[in-house]
Amino acid sequence: MKKIDSIRALTLGTSAETVRVSGLACMVQNNSESASVYLKERRADGADASESNGWRLAPGERTAVPFTALDLSLAASAAGTDVRVLLLDEL
């Protein structure tokens, strides 16, 4: 069973931001009505999420992140994009 560890509220723009998830299960929700959000695992290669290499979340969409990562890289298609990252931990 899982419990909420924390919720990160982000305002993304077109430059990527890194979110520390520390290997916890997580969900990402795009609260925008018009902008897309792109996410990917932040690896040693240093590549940030972008439209060309990220997993796209359409406006209003949310998803469980299907992999374990230390850090996520997130970017949006427009400035001021409201995003939530929900981190889940074991009870």
C-alpha positions in Angstrom: 0.0 0.0 0.0 1.2 3.5 -0.7 0.9 6.9 1.0 1.5 10.4 -0.2 5.0 11.5 0.5 4.7 14.9 -1.0 3.2 17.0 -3.7 5.3 19.4 -5.8 3.5 22.3 -7.4 5.5 23.6 -10.4 5.0 26.5 -12.9 6.9 25.3 -16.0 8.2 27.1 -19.0 10.0 26.0 -22.1 13.2 25.5 -20.2 13.4 22.2 -18.4 13.3 21.9 -14.6 14.6 18.9 -12.7 12.5 17.4 -9.9 14.1 15.0 -7.3 11.9 12.0 -7.0 14.5 9.8 -5.2 13.3 6.5 -6.7 9.7 6.9 -5.3 6.7 6.0 -7.4 5.1 9.2 -8.8 2.4 10.7 -10.9 2.6 13.8 -13.0 -0.5 15.9 -13.8 -0.7 18.7 -16.4 -3.2 21.2 -15.1 -3.0 23.4 -18.2 -5.9 23.8 -20.6 -3.7 24.5 -23.6 0.0 23.6 -23.0 1.7 20.2 -23.3 4.2 18.9 -20.8 7.2 16.8 -21.7 9.0 14.5 -19.2 11.9 12.1 -19.1 14.2 10.6 -16.6 17.2 12.8 -15.9 20.2 10.7 -16.5 24.0 11.0 -16.4 23.8 12.0 -20.1 22.5 15.4 -18.9 19.8 15.7 -21.6 16.8 17.8 -20.5 13.2 16.9 -21.4 12.1 18.6 -24.6 9.4 18.2 -27.3 11.8 16.0 -29.3 12.8 13.5 -26.5 10.2 13.7 -23.8 7.0 11.8 -23.1 4.1 14.1 -23.9 1.3 14.9 -21.5 -1.5 16.6 -23.3 -3.4 19.5 -21.6 -5.4 18.2 -18.6 -3.7 14.7 -18.7 -2.0 12.9 -15.9 0.0 9.7 -15.8 1.8 7.4 -13.4 5.5 7.4 -14.2 6.2 3.8 -15.3 9.9 3.7 -14.3 12.0 4.4 -11.2 14.2 7.5 -11.4 16.2 9.7 -9.1 15.3 12.8 -11.0 12.7 13.8 -13.6 13.2 16.5 -16.2 10.1 18.4 -17.1 9.5 21.1 -19.7 6.3 22.7 -21.1 5.3 24.0 -24.5 4.4 27.4 -23.0 5.4 29.6 -20.1 3.3 29.5 -16.9 2.2 25.9 -17.3 0.8 24.5 -14.0 2.0 21.0 -13.1 1.8 18.8 -10.1 4.1 15.9 -9.2 2.7 13.5 -6.6 5.3 11.4 -4.8 4.2 8.1 -3.3 6.0 6.0 -0.6 5.3 2.7 1.1 3.3 2.7 4.3 
